[in-house]
Amino acid sequence: MLLNYLKIAWKVLLRRKFFTFISLFGISFTLMIMLVVMAFVNHVTGGHAPEKRIDRILFVSFLAQEYRDGGNRNTPVSADFIDRYVRTLKTPATVALTSMTSSATSFANNESLTLDVRYTDGNFWKVTDFDFLDGRPYSGKEVSSADRVCVINEHTARAFFGTTKGVSGRDIEIGINRYRIAGVVPDVAVIRFYSSADVWVPYTLSTSYVKSSRLDGEFMAMLLAKPGSEQLPAMHAEFAGVMRRVQPPNPKEVKSLHCHADPALSSIVREITMHTKTEDDGMSIFLLGCSALGLLFMLLPALNLVNLNVTRIMERASEIGVRKAFGASGGALVAQFLVENVVLAVLGGLLGLGLAAGALGLLNGSHLIAYSQFSLSWWAFGWGMVLALVFGLMSGVYPAWKMSRLNPVDALRGSGGGPQ
């Protein structure tokens, strides 16, 4: 029986090509957008190189200062802040320092290059998981002594030397400074906000690094937790306790200070939702909003399908009348119509998968986001298909019930009259 339903569904879809096209477009386009968005989110916050252990890392990104005159200021923190209040934490396995990226101009083979430079400490290479193509990371000792060493990415190595091998130990001129190359690493997507760069150098060489009591600066901290599911909450709680004891250096101007140790996505959401002054990172609001938008986005094609299906019933009234005249039950007609919708949802889902793969391929090939290689999330595709099937069934329930209630006589006349 099911095989017959599938054959009928296939014939119906081929017979009404315009209806099929509109329905497939709504389902596939919706699923494509969902998959592309999830690929982007996964690329930003997922456990990929060089942040393979991102599920064990908390980030101290911004210090919020609330002024007595009502003003606010959000900035990265200083190296001194990290030394005094972050490195002293007992719960993390390792605390690393990294900076915002800055641009530097260099020349390679008579061509000008603009390079992103990131300043880090030696622990940065212990918290991250870079696969070195050549050489090694610079050490904590080299950072302390402010040695002019650097690590460069694959793109920079090829631009200067045409290869990634045998590059370590050679010199490179970036801006007005000359550095000795310690190692070469694969390119990192620029949307990995805490680790991407073209060139990494010791933070003690940064012009913004000064030994002072200032709390704001150009740096961020990465806290790697010890193994264990309870370690992240423990790190978060310990840092929150430390921050409650931090006093503003200029209390006549600054009313309060706020800084948090958050997972990667939470640190971004906190800034977007402006939850910098509370322990609540805004994730619940963010997830609720994303869920509502996602359901609304999926609901729109479902409502469109309902309208199209009701219209299609009127067009198939005579066919339904013949089937009912020959003894087809209401349940059989409902089952057939639901099978047609499921087939449509599956085809739309597969088409959406193909469109998403094509869109991500074009995005990767365009190099619109430097060094990014987006990939499909099969987890997201699975949930997308489940939602497509659910909404496909939902969009078919009312039309199927309405079809099963048609009066055979009116249906044979093609009037689509009232129910039995």
Salt bridges, closest charged atoms under 4 A:
GLU51 OE1 - ARG192 NH2 3.16
GLU66 OE1 - HIS258 NE2 3.80
GLU66 OE2 - LYS277 NZ 3.78
ASP80 OD2 - ARG84 NE 2.76
ASP83 OD1 - ARG87 NE 2.80
ASP121 OD2 - ARG87 NH2 2.88
ASP129 OD2 - ARG53 NE 3.26
ASP131 OD2 - LYS52 NZ 3.74
GLU142 OE2 - ARG136 NH2 2.97
GLU142 OE2 - ARG180 NH2 3.74
GLU154 OE2 - ARG158 NH2 3.28
GLU173 OE1 - ARG178 NH2 3.03
ASP216 OD2 - ARG73 NH1 3.06
ASP216 OD2 - ARG214 NH2 2.68
ASP262 OD2 - ARG270 NE 2.64
GLU279 OE1 - HIS236 NE2 3.08
GLU279 OE2 - HIS260 ND1 3.67
ASP280 OD2 - HIS275 NE2 3.83
GLU315 OE1 - ARG16 NE 3.61
GLU319 OE1 - ARG15 NH2 3.39
GLU319 OE2 - ARG316 NH2 3.04
GLU340 OE1 - ARG312 NH1 3.02
GLU340 OE1 - ARG316 NH1 2.93
ASP410 OD1 - ARG413 NH1 3.93
